[in-house]
Amino acid sequence: MGTTSALSIGVIGAGRVGAVLSARLRAAGHPVVAVAGESDASRERAAALLPGVPLMKPSAVARASDLLLLTVPDDMLPNVVQVLADSGALRAGQVVVHTSGRHGLAVLAPAAAVGARVIALHPAMTFTGTEVDLDRLTGCVFGLTAGAAERGLAEELVAELGGRPTWVPEEMRTLYHAGLAHGANHLVTLVSEAMGLLSAAGVSDPAGTLRPLLDAALDNALAHGDAALTGPIVRGDVKTIRAHLADITANAPDTLPSYVALARATLDRAVTDGRVLPIQAHKIVRALDEATWSVSVQAQ
Ligand SMILES: NC(=O)c1ccc[n+]([C@@H]2O[C@H](COP(=O)([O-])OP(=O)(O)OC[C@H]3O[C@@H](n4cnc5c(N)ncnc54)[C@H](OP(=O)(O)O)[C@@H]3O)[C@@H](O)[C@H]2O)c1
């Protein structure tokens, strides 16, 4: 433990992230002195991950702690900070940290105004709110935004959580978060739709069938970007694309819009880097347009 060792920690609230991060900080030797949470889910998480830590009202948690972890939903954060500051629950020198990806330091302005040391510390990870998350923090990247005086403290907290820091400028927080959400959240939709198509095709184990392929595709994309692309678009196999569109329309029409949207985006990128010629791209675009058009006509 470094210079953060003397800080007592309070958590508002005991959600998926708050319970897990504070449990990991506790395991690193920090006393967690109080936690706030009203719902049964939050109380059960606190009991499981923070046994013995008293549940208190948010303002009492703030008053009891040297380091206040604000782990409430993004949209609640401005109001929670403002109410805590207005009620005099925050103080000069206190460390106030939130874990939102979208927000930076601006949302913590009411805390900074009373002299608190403010840090935005976002784990680029998906949380279940259970013990399994604890190990996933090892090697997890944390998107940090902090003033010069808090940079060392922020990096030390990340190290104690087992993670790695990456610095995000205040004005880029939302774009940073959009990148993570586009990758991780939309991947869930993409994979679920792909499993649905395989199920509709009668494949008995869609997940097991996709796993080796998707593992390889993800590894290749992360290592090589667009150069990792294989498949009918980059080969210019227009007849195969037309056949896909026809069978998706017939068997899984709900998946057609995202197939078409991603095919267009994939094609644009392949044209830009010169791997698909414009004349070939034109044929693919026509196939995509016709599929979209025929579905919209049927819907009328
Ligand atoms: N989930 C993820 O995978 C993930 C990943 C990275 C970052 N984050 C960020 O971490 C933060 C927390 O997300 P989460 O997923 O942990 O949320 P969550 O599971 O929904 O938990 C939210 C917690 O905040 C409490 N809360 C809600 N409104 C409140 C209010 N007005 N005043 C005081 N407490 C309130 C809830 O208490 P009750 O249960 O009693 O309502 C609950 O304990 C968000 O900023 C989110 O963007 C989440």
The ligand as a Tripos MOL2 file, in Angstrom:
@<TRIPOS>MOLECULE
LIG
   48    52     1     0     0
SMALL
NO_CHARGES

@<TRIPOS>ATOM
      1 N1        -22.0900   -1.9310  -14.5540 N.am      1 LIG1
      2 C1        -20.9600   -1.8230  -15.2150 C.2       1 LIG1
      3 O1        -20.5500   -2.7910  -15.8460 O.2       1 LIG1
      4 C2        -20.1460   -0.5390  -15.1530 C.ar      1 LIG1
      5 C3        -18.8530   -0.5640  -15.6840 C.ar      1 LIG1
      6 C4        -18.0440    0.5710  -15.5700 C.ar      1 LIG1
      7 C5        -18.5680    1.7080  -14.9690 C.ar      1 LIG1
      8 N2        -19.8560    1.7200  -14.5120 N.ar      1 LIG1
      9 C6        -20.3340    2.9690  -13.8720 C.3       1 LIG1
     10 O2        -20.4040    2.7970  -12.4680 O.3       1 LIG1
     11 C7        -21.5060    3.5630  -11.9460 C.3       1 LIG1
     12 C8        -22.4370    2.6380  -11.2100 C.3       1 LIG1
     13 O3        -22.9630    1.6940  -12.1140 O.3       1 LIG1
     14 P1        -23.5440    0.2950  -11.6110 P.3       1 LIG1
     15 O4        -23.7250   -0.5440  -12.8280 O.co2     1 LIG1
     16 O5        -22.7590   -0.2230  -10.4720 O.co2     1 LIG1
     17 O6        -24.9890    0.7550  -11.0970 O.3       1 LIG1
     18 P2        -26.0570   -0.1100  -10.2810 P.3       1 LIG1
     19 O7        -25.6540   -1.5370  -10.1950 O.co2     1 LIG1
     20 O8        -27.3910    0.2330  -10.8520 O.co2     1 LIG1
     21 O9        -25.9670    0.4840   -8.8160 O.3       1 LIG1
     22 C9        -26.2680    1.8180   -8.5550 C.3       1 LIG1
     23 C10       -26.1780    2.0650   -7.0480 C.3       1 LIG1
     24 O10       -26.4910    3.4360   -6.8230 O.3       1 LIG1
     25 C11       -27.5280    3.5380   -5.8640 C.3       1 LIG1
     26 N3        -28.3080    4.7210   -6.1800 N.ar      1 LIG1
     27 C12       -29.1280    4.9040   -7.2430 C.ar      1 LIG1
     28 N4        -29.6440    6.1320   -7.2320 N.ar      1 LIG1
     29 C13       -29.1450    6.7470   -6.1150 C.ar      1 LIG1
     30 C14       -29.3220    8.0330   -5.5330 C.ar      1 LIG1
     31 N5        -30.0930    8.9690   -6.1120 N.pl3     1 LIG1
     32 N6        -28.6820    8.3060   -4.3720 N.ar      1 LIG1
     33 C15       -27.8870    7.3910   -3.7840 C.ar      1 LIG1
     34 N7        -27.6850    6.1440   -4.2950 N.ar      1 LIG1
     35 C16       -28.3110    5.8410   -5.4430 C.ar      1 LIG1
     36 C17       -28.3020    2.2400   -5.9890 C.3       1 LIG1
     37 O11       -28.9590    1.9970   -4.7740 O.3       1 LIG1
     38 P3        -30.3300    1.1340   -4.7440 P.3       1 LIG1
     39 O12       -29.9910   -0.2280   -5.2780 O.co2     1 LIG1
     40 O13       -30.7110    1.1330   -3.3150 O.co2     1 LIG1
     41 O14       -31.2820    1.8670   -5.6520 O.co2     1 LIG1
     42 C18       -27.1640    1.2400   -6.2380 C.3       1 LIG1
     43 O15       -26.5760    0.8410   -5.0280 O.3       1 LIG1
     44 C19       -22.1440    4.2730  -13.1530 C.3       1 LIG1
     45 O16       -21.5820    5.5520  -13.2620 O.3       1 LIG1
     46 C20       -21.7240    3.4030  -14.3200 C.3       1 LIG1
     47 O17       -21.6460    4.1410  -15.5220 O.3       1 LIG1
     48 C21       -20.6510    0.6300  -14.5720 C.ar      1 LIG1
@<TRIPOS>BOND
     1     1     2 1
     2     2     3 2
     3     2     4 1
     4     4     5 ar
     5     4    48 ar
     6     5     6 ar
     7     6     7 ar
     8     7     8 ar
     9     8     9 1
    10     8    48 ar
    11     9    10 1
    12     9    46 1
    13    10    11 1
    14    11    12 1
    15    11    44 1
    16    12    13 1
    17    13    14 1
    18    14    15 2
    19    14    16 1
    20    14    17 1
    21    17    18 1
    22    18    19 2
    23    18    20 1
    24    18    21 1
    25    21    22 1
    26    22    23 1
    27    23    24 1
    28    23    42 1
    29    24    25 1
    30    25    26 1
    31    25    36 1
    32    26    27 ar
    33    26    35 ar
    34    27    28 ar
    35    28    29 ar
    36    29    30 ar
    37    29    35 ar
    38    30    31 1
    39    30    32 ar
    40    32    33 ar
    41    33    34 ar
    42    34    35 ar
    43    36    37 1
    44    36    42 1
    45    37    38 1
    46    38    39 2
    47    38    40 1
    48    38    41 1
    49    42    43 1
    50    44    45 1
    51    44    46 1
    52    46    47 1
@<TRIPOS>SUBSTRUCTURE
     1 LIG1         1 GROUP 0 **** ****
